[in-house]
Structure formats: structure tokens, C-alpha cells
Amino acid sequence: MGSLVSRKKGSATITVPESNITSKASPSSKPQDDQGGNSDISGKGGANSEGAAKPLPPPDVGKPIEVKVCKASDMQDGEMREVDIGGGKALLIKEDGEFSALGHKCTHYGAPLVKGVLCNGRVRCPWHGACFNSKTGDIEDFPGLDSLPKFEVTVENDNVVVKTNKKVLEKPKRMKEMSCHSPDNDTVYLIVGGGGAAITCAETLRQEGFKGKVVMATKEPHLPYDRPKLSKALDSTGEALALRDKNFFSVYDIEVLTEKEATSVDCPSKVVTFADGQTIAYDKLLIATGGKPRPCTSPGSDLENVCLLRSPADGNYIAQQGKGKNVVIVGTSFIGMEVAAYFAGKASSVSVVGVSSTPFGRVLGEQVGSMLRKMHEEKGVKFYMNNGVVEFKGENGKLKEVVLQSGETLPADLCIVGIGVTPNTEFLSDSGIEMTRGALDVDKTMQTSQDHVFAAGDIAHFPLPMADGEKVSIGHWQLAKAHGRCAALNMLGQGVEFNSVPFFWTMQYGKSLRYAGYGAGFEDVVIEGSLDDMQFVAYYVKGDDVLAVASMNRDPVVAQAAEIMHSGRTLSRADAEAGSDSWKSQL
């Protein structure tokens, strides 16, 4: 495992395997922003004793670009336009009588932001809900990580002029300025976990100027990766899915310890113990260990090729074993249905077993669920609903058949079980941290019942503002990152309360369904548009209130609804029945 490196932290010692620490970059690899604020890690800069990048001569940014893009009087307040600037494009915004110009594509998956929503000083992506400050381009809500480039704007004789340079135009993303570790600062902020909440917390700490040690310990062998892609692209490697490359963590002094599983937390002593026997002492701790797939307990579930999906290795194995074979999927929520869509046309047969009458029924309702089922059936997927698995049968230890409660027997070379997740928190049983059904109870700042200990992501039981502060547990990628940012700010003592609207999506057969809100306990679904044409808005209603909104081929309706919810307002049943053209005027 390599030699051990010990670091003094107060009276305790941090001891970690040297081979597991991301390699330290040489001083010449520290970054510096170019004139447009776009950081890269291409071999510039160096850290000084204060943990910041050393000042360097201005880089060669190329010939200045100055373009008149429109008449100021031609734009309405609250309007966005996509404008051409010297071979590139910018998002031009007029808000409160002032102009700003930002990158025109979302830094998550490249959605055109001009088709999104401008409201209350930020731009929300129409696809997945990421939000950017309309003046600075800084990212303010997720699922992306990077900010937008910002361009200089002036108004001259009613002409709106955008100024930039070639180097800035070449970069569609901007990394916020980040600090590095100062050698004389031995404060340790430890992050246990390696998912979306963990990386966002680590980056936020550095963005906010924290110069102590940031240590991320994950039991996975990979650097943090884009987990939602797993069920959509099973053959992707951990490297291909990585959110940041190895050099990034070295440059910004974020120590990533892979294959490092926590086994206990001693809150009074502020020490975490790991499976390899090593301990790390901390000043502040974030626990973001996520969920783990719930296994099927039916007889034969231990046969070869009865699989759970959690990691890239799992996905790669499933993709390889299922090609041209009989595939059975147990579970009809997002993982199960996205895996079904992946195998349609690749497997010999795809069968889906679910306990409800329609897929997604609990979350999306019978009408939308039936529409999605029909979409799958048209691709050859067969459904066995109101059903369950009685037994897995095999030969020589390998799966051959799945026996259902209905008495039917399905041929099966491979079975993927996707019946939900449970919080990965067993190691905290003696920690003294208060829990609800295995999830860690946190307050509005993401702090647990123990001082200096925070929690984020799937394991957090947190107060949701749009649900009047009701504590909930929601396993969304966007929320995990929002948790991570909030936790980081409060680890730094900023007293920031969590405030984000749940936003998720699914992609199947090239069709995207978006969803914003918290629809638990909905009583009715109001449909605007046509389910048959897959162009609709679905409103999830309880009493007179709309709890959540979903759509397909109706962007940016869900983003608009999310902004209204974020402002603290509620759509009504009457709004839903009148349609989005009526209520979007509330923005």
C-alpha cells in the first residue's frame, strides 16, 4: 500500500497511505485566471505562503474583440438575447435597466441559456435547473460545477458594445478563483464521501478562501464522477465520467484518499477511523457517504449475474453481460427504466418487473407512468406489473430464470435489481449523531446534532423550504451538490440557510422528462398538452396547491415553475388548469 505519511493536527496525528494521496503538483502547475476570469490548470502560477496563487505577468489573450450587438432601446427589461461576438456567442441580458453579457451555454451539459429563465438576478438552465448569477456568471445552484465566462459591456450612443478576447471566447466555462493550502495552516476539514456533495463542498471551501487542509476520503477507487450518467451509459468508465481530473485536486490542494472506507466517527475526540486502521483528526467534518442499493432478498439472489448498479465497474459488467442476452430488470423507477432504455435494441429481450400498476407511478402518477410504459413497449420492452420476484433459479451458480409472484417464469441471463437505496450510515451507529430511518438529521445549515459535524446528499434528513421546513430525505444529484455548497459555507461559519428547489430529470430514447418540486402526497395530476404526443406539462396537486411540475418537450416550463417555487410562492390548481401561459407571468 506504500509508505505512511503522518501529519500533526493539534495533539492528534493524521496518518494516511502515501500511495492514496493525489500527487502534489509542482509549483509551476498552480493556476491563474486569464483576463476573462477563466481559470485552467495548464501549468501557470505557484502557491505562496498564504495559500494563494503567485502573481504572474498577464497572459497573452490575443487581439481584443469589440462588437456592437444591438440597440439598447430595442431590448426590454428582463430580456435575454443570444448575440454574435467575433466568431463566438454571448448571452446578453438586460435586467433592472443594466446590461451584462455571459457565456451562452450552461456549463453542465451545454443547454442554450437563452431558452431558460431570467428571474431575480439569475439565469436558470432550461434542461436541468442549474442557476447562474445574471451579473457575474457565478454558479448559484446545480447540477453543474463551473461558472459562466463574463464579458465587458458598455453602452455608447444607444449601442450595446460587448468587449472580450479570443482566449475567453474559446472557453465555454469559467472556474471560480480558488485558494490553496497555506503551509502554516494546520486546520483540517475532512469530507467522508466522494460524490456530488463531497466535491462541491471541497470546491466551495477553496472558492471561499479556506487555506487549511481539505481531505476527501472515499471508499470508491475513482475520483468523484457524474453518477447520474451510470444508468444511461452503462459502458462508461470512471475516468470518462470524472467531474475533475487528478491534476485539479493536486493544483488546489484537495487530498483525495480513494479506497478509504470510514468505520466509525468519534465526535467528542473529532476523529474518524477507517477500515485500514488509520485515523484522521478533523476540525470540521462533512459526512456525504450517499446511499447503497437495496438488495433483493428472494431465494437465489446470490446467483451470479443478479446485479446491483452503483459504480462504473457495476455498469461495465452489466453492459457486457447483457448484450444479446435475456435481461430482467426488477424495479420501475429511474434506474430501472433508464437501464431498460439502454438495453432496448441491444439485448435479446428486456423484461421489467414492478410492484405498482405503472412505472414511476409513485412519483409521476398513473397517467405519465402509462405514457412512459407505452414508450418502452414500442421499443420491445415487456412489463410484468403488480408483481414481484419469488425466486431466482440458476445452473452451476449462474442465473437462468426469474420466477414471479404471478407464477410466470422469465428466461434471464442477467437481472438488474433497482428497488431503491438505503443510507450508507451504519458506521455511525455509535457516533451520537441523531438519525431518522438511517438518514442524518440536520438543521437549516446542514449541521447534525453534533458540533462541527455536517451531512449532505442522500443521507441527509433536511428541512425543505418549499415544504414549510418539513424534514425530508431526497436522493437527487442537484440537491446533493446544493447541500455540499451550503455545508461548506457553514463549516466556514457563514450562517447560510439551505434554500433550493428539488430538480431532476430522466432521459429515455432521446426523450427528456424534467421535474421540479416535492410532490410527496399529491392527490391529483392536472395535464396540460398531450401525453400521446409526448408534449405536456403535469401538475402534481394537493388540495389547492401545486406541489411539483413535470414536463416533456415543453421547456422552459419546469425551470419557470422552479423559479416561482424558489421565490417562496405556490402555484394553485387554478394556475394549473389555466395553463403555463397564464401563470408564467408571475415570474
MOTAPE-V356516 format. One record per residue. SS is DSSP state (h for helix, s for strand, l for the rest). PHI is phi in radians with two decimals (999 if undefined). D_LAST is the distance of its C-alpha to the last C-alpha in whole Angstrom. Layout:
BEGIN
ss->[SS SS]
phi->[PHI PHI]
d_last->[D_LAST D_LAST]
END
This chain:
BEGIN
ss->[l l l s s s s s s l l s s s s s s h h h l l l l l l h h h l l l l l l l l l l l l l l l l l s l l l l l s l l l l l l l l l l s s s s s s s s h h h l l l l s s s s s s s l l s s s s s s s s l l s s s s s l l s l l l l l l s h h h l s s s l l s s s l l l l l l s s s l l l l l s s s l l l l l s l l s s s s s s s l l s s s s s s s h h h h l l l l s l l l l l l l l l l l l l s s s s s l l l h h h h h h h h h h h h l l l l l s s s s s l l l l l l l s l h h h l l l l l l l l h h h h s l l l h h h h h h l l s s s s l l l l s s s s s l l l l s s s s l l l l s s s l l s s s s l l l s s s l l l l l s l l l l s l s s s l l l h h h h h h h h h h h l l l s s s s s l l l h h h h h h h h h h l l l l l s s s s s l l l l l l l h h h h h h h h h h h h h h h h h l l l l s s s l l l l s s s s s s s l l s s s s s s s l l l l s s s l l s s s s l l l s s s l l h h h l l l l l l s s l l s s s l l l l l s l l l l l s s s l h h h s s s s s h h h l l s s s l l l l h h h h h h h h h h h h h h h l l l l l l l l l l l s s s s s s l l s s s s s s s l l l l l l s s s s s s s l l l l s s s s s s s s l l s s s s s s s s l l l l h h h h h h h h h h l l l l l s h h h h h h l h h h h h h h l]
phi->[999 1.69 -1.22 -1.79 -1.99 -1.87 -2.23 -1.29 -2.43 1.14 -1.62 -1.75 -2.18 -1.60 -2.17 -2.34 -1.16 -1.04 -1.20 -1.59 -1.44 -1.03 -1.05 -1.32 -1.28 -1.23 -0.96 -1.29 -1.77 -1.23 -1.56 -2.49 -1.19 -1.44 -1.14 -1.62 1.44 -1.64 -1.23 -2.38 -2.22 -1.79 1.74 -2.05 1.60 2.93 -1.53 -1.75 -1.20 -1.62 1.43 -1.99 -1.23 -1.19 -1.19 -2.18 -1.03 -0.98 -1.26 -1.32 -1.77 1.49 -1.16 -1.07 -2.05 -2.39 -2.27 -1.43 -1.81 -3.03 -1.52 -1.03 -1.26 -1.44 -1.72 -1.49 -1.12 1.50 -1.72 -2.12 -2.37 -1.66 -2.12 -1.46 -2.41 0.97 1.57 -2.18 -2.34 -2.44 -1.68 -1.63 -2.18 -2.07 -2.50 0.95 1.38 -1.96 -1.84 -2.52 -2.38 -2.27 -1.02 -1.64 -2.08 -1.05 -1.37 -1.40 -2.16 1.47 -1.12 -1.24 -1.22 -1.10 -1.61 -1.59 -2.23 -1.83 -2.80 0.91 1.41 -2.61 -1.91 -1.85 -1.11 -1.30 -1.56 -2.25 1.51 -1.04 -2.15 -2.27 -1.09 -1.27 -1.69 -1.80 1.46 -1.13 -1.27 -2.16 -2.62 -1.98 -1.76 -1.22 -2.04 -1.60 -1.62 -1.61 -1.10 -2.07 -1.99 -1.31 -2.23 -2.29 -2.06 -2.21 0.92 1.28 -1.63 -1.51 -2.01 -1.86 -2.04 -2.80 -2.62 -1.07 -1.09 -1.16 -1.09 -1.31 -1.97 -1.33 -2.24 -2.28 -1.53 -1.07 -1.02 -2.29 -1.50 -2.24 -1.28 -1.62 -0.98 -1.63 -1.94 -1.75 -1.09 -2.08 -1.86 -1.79 -2.06 -1.74 2.28 -2.44 -1.77 -1.10 -1.13 -1.14 -1.19 -1.18 -1.07 -1.04 -1.15 -1.11 -0.98 -1.23 -1.13 -1.53 1.58 -1.18 -2.04 -1.42 -1.52 -1.98 -2.12 -1.97 -2.01 -2.22 -1.36 -1.38 -1.44 -1.84 -1.18 -0.90 -2.33 -1.39 -1.11 -1.03 -1.29 -0.96 -1.35 -1.71 -2.43 -1.09 -1.54 -1.34 -1.54 -1.04 -1.16 -1.17 -1.59 -0.99 -1.35 -2.45 -1.48 -1.03 -1.10 -0.99 -1.16 -1.19 -1.04 -1.73 0.95 -1.89 -1.38 -1.91 -1.82 -1.53 0.88 -2.18 -1.69 -1.29 -2.07 -2.86 -2.25 -1.77 -1.15 -1.05 -1.56 0.99 -2.39 -1.91 -1.83 -2.03 -1.08 -1.47 1.58 -1.41 -2.22 -2.28 -1.55 -2.32 -1.66 -2.33 -2.29 -1.97 -1.83 -2.50 -1.51 1.21 -1.82 -2.24 -1.03 -1.39 -1.35 -1.50 -1.77 -1.13 -0.94 1.57 -1.19 -1.59 -1.15 -1.07 1.37 -1.67 -2.08 -1.93 -2.01 -2.44 -2.22 -1.01 -1.09 -1.04 -1.07 -1.10 -1.13 -1.07 -1.06 -1.22 -1.30 -1.56 -1.10 1.28 -2.00 -1.53 -1.94 -2.02 -2.08 -1.83 2.10 -2.18 -1.75 -1.15 -1.09 -1.04 -1.32 -1.22 -1.16 -1.05 -1.12 -1.09 -1.48 -1.04 1.59 -1.84 -1.62 -1.18 -2.64 -2.25 -2.12 -2.09 -1.97 -2.43 -1.46 -1.71 -1.44 -2.42 -1.13 1.06 -0.99 -1.16 -1.64 -1.84 1.53 -1.12 -1.16 -1.19 -1.05 -1.15 -1.10 -1.20 -1.07 -1.05 -1.06 -1.22 -1.08 -1.14 -1.73 1.68 -1.37 -1.85 -1.99 -2.24 -1.66 0.86 -2.50 -2.90 -1.68 -1.59 -2.81 -1.78 -1.94 -2.53 -2.29 0.92 1.40 -2.07 -1.03 -2.29 -2.57 -2.12 -1.70 -1.75 -1.08 -1.27 1.69 -1.28 -2.11 -1.83 -1.12 -2.61 -1.55 -2.61 -2.28 -1.88 -1.73 -2.28 -1.98 1.86 -2.27 -2.16 -1.08 -1.54 -2.31 -1.01 -1.19 -1.76 -1.07 -1.88 -1.44 1.49 -1.35 -1.22 -2.32 -2.26 0.89 1.54 -1.59 -1.48 -1.25 -2.25 -1.65 -1.16 -1.75 1.29 -1.52 -1.42 -1.24 -1.80 -1.04 1.21 -2.09 -2.07 -2.42 -2.69 1.53 -1.03 -1.55 -1.55 -1.86 -2.17 -1.36 -1.68 -0.96 -1.25 -1.88 1.00 1.41 -1.03 -1.40 -2.41 -2.18 -2.32 -1.67 -1.89 -1.06 -1.09 -1.17 -1.01 -1.19 -1.09 -1.03 -1.05 -1.16 -1.07 -1.06 -1.06 -1.06 -1.49 -1.10 -1.57 1.39 -1.50 1.13 -1.64 -1.60 -1.11 -2.68 -2.63 -1.68 -0.96 -2.50 -2.45 -2.65 -2.47 -2.08 -2.44 0.97 1.37 -1.83 -1.90 -1.97 -1.92 -2.62 -2.33 2.04 -2.38 -1.65 -0.99 1.44 -1.07 -1.90 -2.67 -2.20 -1.73 -1.82 -1.95 1.72 -2.17 -1.16 -1.07 -1.52 0.97 -2.40 -2.73 -2.18 -2.01 -1.89 -1.73 -2.00 -2.30 1.11 -1.82 -1.85 -1.51 -1.52 -2.74 -2.37 -2.19 -2.68 -2.42 0.96 -2.38 -1.05 -1.79 -1.01 -1.17 -1.11 -1.11 -1.09 -1.07 -1.18 -1.12 -1.10 -1.12 -1.32 1.66 -1.63 -2.25 -1.32 -1.86 -1.00 -1.09 -1.06 -1.08 -1.21 -1.36 1.71 -1.14 -1.08 -1.45 -1.40 -1.16 -1.18 -1.27 -1.18]
d_last->[57 58 58 57 55 55 53 53 50 52 55 53 53 51 53 51 53 53 53 49 48 46 48 48 47 49 48 48 45 42 39 38 35 36 34 31 31 31 34 36 39 42 44 43 44 45 45 46 48 44 42 41 41 44 43 44 45 42 42 42 39 40 40 37 35 33 31 30 26 25 25 23 22 21 18 15 13 10 12 14 18 21 24 27 29 33 33 30 26 23 19 19 16 15 13 14 17 18 19 20 21 21 23 21 22 21 24 24 25 24 21 20 17 16 15 12 9 9 7 9 12 12 12 12 15 15 18 18 15 17 15 17 16 15 18 21 20 21 20 18 18 20 22 23 26 26 23 23 25 24 26 27 25 27 27 30 31 28 28 26 28 27 30 31 34 36 36 32 31 33 31 28 27 28 29 29 32 34 37 40 42 45 48 49 46 47 44 43 40 40 38 39 38 37 33 30 29 33 32 29 30 33 31 29 32 34 31 31 34 36 40 42 42 40 41 40 42 41 44 43 45 42 39 36 34 32 32 30 32 35 35 33 36 39 41 39 41 40 41 38 36 36 33 35 39 42 42 38 39 43 41 39 42 40 43 42 45 45 47 46 46 45 48 47 46 48 45 48 49 46 48 47 49 49 51 53 55 53 51 48 48 44 43 39 39 36 36 34 37 35 36 39 39 41 44 46 49 51 54 54 51 53 54 54 50 49 46 43 40 39 40 41 44 43 41 44 47 45 44 48 49 47 48 50 50 49 46 45 42 41 38 35 32 30 33 36 34 33 37 38 36 37 41 40 43 44 46 49 47 44 44 41 42 39 40 37 37 34 33 30 30 29 26 25 27 30 28 26 29 32 30 30 34 35 33 36 39 38 39 42 41 43 41 43 41 42 44 45 48 51 53 53 56 58 61 62 59 57 54 55 54 51 52 50 50 50 53 52 53 51 53 51 52 49 46 43 42 38 38 36 36 38 37 39 40 44 45 44 46 48 45 44 41 39 38 36 38 38 35 35 33 31 29 26 28 29 32 35 38 40 39 38 38 34 33 30 29 31 33 31 30 27 25 21 19 17 20 21 23 25 27 27 28 26 28 25 26 22 23 26 25 23 25 28 26 25 29 30 28 30 33 33 33 29 28 25 23 22 18 17 15 18 18 21 22 26 27 30 32 30 27 24 22 19 18 16 16 20 21 25 26 24 26 25 23 21 21 19 21 25 26 29 28 26 22 20 18 19 17 20 20 22 23 20 17 16 17 17 15 18 18 21 21 17 15 12 11 13 11 7 9 10 7 6 10 11 9 12 10 12 11 15 17 17 13 15 18 16 14 11 11 11 8 6 5 4 0]
END
